[in-house]
Amino acid sequence: MKNGLAAAMAIGLELGFLMALPLAVFLLLGVWLDKKFGTMPLFVIVCLLAGLGAVFLEVKRIILPFLEKRSKNSDK
């Protein structure tokens, strides 16, 4: 049971960084582009949406194998 708890905690920590880092990077990129081109909300919104899409795909990539493995273990 300890191993399962450690794996779940590791995935939780990984997901935290996986969500925060791309959103922060894309948001900063959007602010920088808006300042450079003088189009204040445009690139922030576009980059924020791109960051959310990237986060969704990465979370899906991490979570699905974990859930499938958990489902197989509960069937036994």
PyMOL commands that place a pseudoatom at each C-alpha (Angstrom):
pseudoatom trace, name=CA, resn=MET, resi=1, chain=A, elem=C, hetatm=0, pos=[0.000, 0.000, 0.000]
pseudoatom trace, name=CA, resn=LYS, resi=2, chain=A, elem=C, hetatm=0, pos=[2.883, 2.365, 0.722]
pseudoatom trace, name=CA, resn=ASN, resi=3, chain=A, elem=C, hetatm=0, pos=[4.159, 2.008, -2.835]
pseudoatom trace, name=CA, resn=GLY, resi=4, chain=A, elem=C, hetatm=0, pos=[0.757, 2.941, -4.280]
pseudoatom trace, name=CA, resn=LEU, resi=5, chain=A, elem=C, hetatm=0, pos=[0.523, 5.984, -2.053]
pseudoatom trace, name=CA, resn=ALA, resi=6, chain=A, elem=C, hetatm=0, pos=[4.017, 7.106, -3.026]
pseudoatom trace, name=CA, resn=ALA, resi=7, chain=A, elem=C, hetatm=0, pos=[3.188, 6.680, -6.721]
pseudoatom trace, name=CA, resn=ALA, resi=8, chain=A, elem=C, hetatm=0, pos=[-0.009, 8.706, -6.345]
pseudoatom trace, name=CA, resn=MET, resi=9, chain=A, elem=C, hetatm=0, pos=[1.834, 11.465, -4.475]
pseudoatom trace, name=CA, resn=ALA, resi=10, chain=A, elem=C, hetatm=0, pos=[4.549, 11.536, -7.132]
pseudoatom trace, name=CA, resn=ILE, resi=11, chain=A, elem=C, hetatm=0, pos=[1.964, 11.881, -9.886]
pseudoatom trace, name=CA, resn=GLY, resi=12, chain=A, elem=C, hetatm=0, pos=[0.202, 14.635, -7.937]
pseudoatom trace, name=CA, resn=LEU, resi=13, chain=A, elem=C, hetatm=0, pos=[3.434, 16.576, -7.537]
pseudoatom trace, name=CA, resn=GLU, resi=14, chain=A, elem=C, hetatm=0, pos=[4.295, 16.070, -11.202]
pseudoatom trace, name=CA, resn=LEU, resi=15, chain=A, elem=C, hetatm=0, pos=[0.851, 17.268, -12.255]
pseudoatom trace, name=CA, resn=GLY, resi=16, chain=A, elem=C, hetatm=0, pos=[1.213, 20.397, -10.149]
pseudoatom trace, name=CA, resn=PHE, resi=17, chain=A, elem=C, hetatm=0, pos=[4.390, 21.402, -11.934]
pseudoatom trace, name=CA, resn=LEU, resi=18, chain=A, elem=C, hetatm=0, pos=[2.974, 20.226, -15.246]
pseudoatom trace, name=CA, resn=MET, resi=19, chain=A, elem=C, hetatm=0, pos=[0.031, 22.604, -14.899]
pseudoatom trace, name=CA, resn=ALA, resi=20, chain=A, elem=C, hetatm=0, pos=[1.801, 25.629, -13.464]
pseudoatom trace, name=CA, resn=LEU, resi=21, chain=A, elem=C, hetatm=0, pos=[4.921, 25.774, -15.610]
pseudoatom trace, name=CA, resn=PRO, resi=22, chain=A, elem=C, hetatm=0, pos=[3.398, 25.817, -19.124]
pseudoatom trace, name=CA, resn=LEU, resi=23, chain=A, elem=C, hetatm=0, pos=[0.683, 28.257, -18.078]
pseudoatom trace, name=CA, resn=ALA, resi=24, chain=A, elem=C, hetatm=0, pos=[3.232, 30.640, -16.583]
pseudoatom trace, name=CA, resn=VAL, resi=25, chain=A, elem=C, hetatm=0, pos=[5.552, 30.368, -19.601]
pseudoatom trace, name=CA, resn=PHE, resi=26, chain=A, elem=C, hetatm=0, pos=[2.755, 30.880, -22.144]
pseudoatom trace, name=CA, resn=LEU, resi=27, chain=A, elem=C, hetatm=0, pos=[1.323, 33.773, -20.127]
pseudoatom trace, name=CA, resn=LEU, resi=28, chain=A, elem=C, hetatm=0, pos=[4.701, 35.501, -19.921]
pseudoatom trace, name=CA, resn=LEU, resi=29, chain=A, elem=C, hetatm=0, pos=[5.212, 34.915, -23.634]
pseudoatom trace, name=CA, resn=GLY, resi=30, chain=A, elem=C, hetatm=0, pos=[1.832, 36.486, -24.345]
pseudoatom trace, name=CA, resn=VAL, resi=31, chain=A, elem=C, hetatm=0, pos=[2.609, 39.543, -22.206]
pseudoatom trace, name=CA, resn=TRP, resi=32, chain=A, elem=C, hetatm=0, pos=[6.001, 39.952, -23.903]
pseudoatom trace, name=CA, resn=LEU, resi=33, chain=A, elem=C, hetatm=0, pos=[4.474, 39.665, -27.390]
pseudoatom trace, name=CA, resn=ASP, resi=34, chain=A, elem=C, hetatm=0, pos=[1.726, 42.128, -26.512]
pseudoatom trace, name=CA, resn=LYS, resi=35, chain=A, elem=C, hetatm=0, pos=[4.252, 44.664, -25.236]
pseudoatom trace, name=CA, resn=LYS, resi=36, chain=A, elem=C, hetatm=0, pos=[6.390, 44.178, -28.330]
pseudoatom trace, name=CA, resn=PHE, resi=37, chain=A, elem=C, hetatm=0, pos=[3.536, 44.640, -30.817]
pseudoatom trace, name=CA, resn=GLY, resi=38, chain=A, elem=C, hetatm=0, pos=[1.247, 46.877, -28.744]
pseudoatom trace, name=CA, resn=THR, resi=39, chain=A, elem=C, hetatm=0, pos=[-1.747, 44.549, -28.914]
pseudoatom trace, name=CA, resn=MET, resi=40, chain=A, elem=C, hetatm=0, pos=[-2.386, 44.207, -25.190]
pseudoatom trace, name=CA, resn=PRO, resi=41, chain=A, elem=C, hetatm=0, pos=[-5.007, 41.520, -24.667]
pseudoatom trace, name=CA, resn=LEU, resi=42, chain=A, elem=C, hetatm=0, pos=[-4.597, 39.625, -27.959]
pseudoatom trace, name=CA, resn=PHE, resi=43, chain=A, elem=C, hetatm=0, pos=[-1.463, 37.548, -27.415]
pseudoatom trace, name=CA, resn=VAL, resi=44, chain=A, elem=C, hetatm=0, pos=[-2.160, 37.036, -23.707]
pseudoatom trace, name=CA, resn=ILE, resi=45, chain=A, elem=C, hetatm=0, pos=[-5.476, 35.401, -24.576]
pseudoatom trace, name=CA, resn=VAL, resi=46, chain=A, elem=C, hetatm=0, pos=[-4.050, 33.372, -27.467]
pseudoatom trace, name=CA, resn=CYS, resi=47, chain=A, elem=C, hetatm=0, pos=[-1.067, 32.173, -25.442]
pseudoatom trace, name=CA, resn=LEU, resi=48, chain=A, elem=C, hetatm=0, pos=[-3.245, 31.393, -22.429]
pseudoatom trace, name=CA, resn=LEU, resi=49, chain=A, elem=C, hetatm=0, pos=[-5.503, 29.217, -24.593]
pseudoatom trace, name=CA, resn=ALA, resi=50, chain=A, elem=C, hetatm=0, pos=[-2.452, 27.512, -26.106]
pseudoatom trace, name=CA, resn=GLY, resi=51, chain=A, elem=C, hetatm=0, pos=[-1.083, 26.924, -22.605]
pseudoatom trace, name=CA, resn=LEU, resi=52, chain=A, elem=C, hetatm=0, pos=[-4.378, 25.418, -21.468]
pseudoatom trace, name=CA, resn=GLY, resi=53, chain=A, elem=C, hetatm=0, pos=[-4.360, 23.101, -24.485]
pseudoatom trace, name=CA, resn=ALA, resi=54, chain=A, elem=C, hetatm=0, pos=[-0.804, 22.022, -23.750]
pseudoatom trace, name=CA, resn=VAL, resi=55, chain=A, elem=C, hetatm=0, pos=[-1.670, 21.396, -20.102]
pseudoatom trace, name=CA, resn=PHE, resi=56, chain=A, elem=C, hetatm=0, pos=[-4.719, 19.339, -21.064]
pseudoatom trace, name=CA, resn=LEU, resi=57, chain=A, elem=C, hetatm=0, pos=[-2.717, 17.125, -23.418]
pseudoatom trace, name=CA, resn=GLU, resi=58, chain=A, elem=C, hetatm=0, pos=[0.090, 16.578, -20.911]
pseudoatom trace, name=CA, resn=VAL, resi=59, chain=A, elem=C, hetatm=0, pos=[-2.283, 15.798, -18.050]
pseudoatom trace, name=CA, resn=LYS, resi=60, chain=A, elem=C, hetatm=0, pos=[-4.109, 13.348, -20.289]
pseudoatom trace, name=CA, resn=ARG, resi=61, chain=A, elem=C, hetatm=0, pos=[-0.782, 11.727, -21.233]
pseudoatom trace, name=CA, resn=ILE, resi=62, chain=A, elem=C, hetatm=0, pos=[0.155, 11.301, -17.564]
pseudoatom trace, name=CA, resn=ILE, resi=63, chain=A, elem=C, hetatm=0, pos=[-3.222, 10.344, -16.066]
pseudoatom trace, name=CA, resn=LEU, resi=64, chain=A, elem=C, hetatm=0, pos=[-4.566, 7.802, -18.576]
pseudoatom trace, name=CA, resn=PRO, resi=65, chain=A, elem=C, hetatm=0, pos=[-1.821, 5.169, -18.077]
pseudoatom trace, name=CA, resn=PHE, resi=66, chain=A, elem=C, hetatm=0, pos=[-2.124, 5.584, -14.294]
pseudoatom trace, name=CA, resn=LEU, resi=67, chain=A, elem=C, hetatm=0, pos=[-5.897, 5.066, -14.409]
pseudoatom trace, name=CA, resn=GLU, resi=68, chain=A, elem=C, hetatm=0, pos=[-5.606, 2.094, -16.774]
pseudoatom trace, name=CA, resn=LYS, resi=69, chain=A, elem=C, hetatm=0, pos=[-3.042, 0.453, -14.502]
pseudoatom trace, name=CA, resn=ARG, resi=70, chain=A, elem=C, hetatm=0, pos=[-5.237, 1.108, -11.469]
pseudoatom trace, name=CA, resn=SER, resi=71, chain=A, elem=C, hetatm=0, pos=[-8.280, -0.325, -13.267]
pseudoatom trace, name=CA, resn=LYS, resi=72, chain=A, elem=C, hetatm=0, pos=[-6.388, -3.503, -14.199]
pseudoatom trace, name=CA, resn=ASN, resi=73, chain=A, elem=C, hetatm=0, pos=[-5.240, -3.950, -10.597]
pseudoatom trace, name=CA, resn=SER, resi=74, chain=A, elem=C, hetatm=0, pos=[-8.786, -3.553, -9.234]
pseudoatom trace, name=CA, resn=ASP, resi=75, chain=A, elem=C, hetatm=0, pos=[-10.106, -6.209, -11.664]
pseudoatom trace, name=CA, resn=LYS, resi=76, chain=A, elem=C, hetatm=0, pos=[-7.858, -8.877, -10.156]
for i in range(1, 76): cmd.bond("trace and resi %d" % i, "trace and resi %d" % (i + 1))
show_as sticks, trace
zoom trace
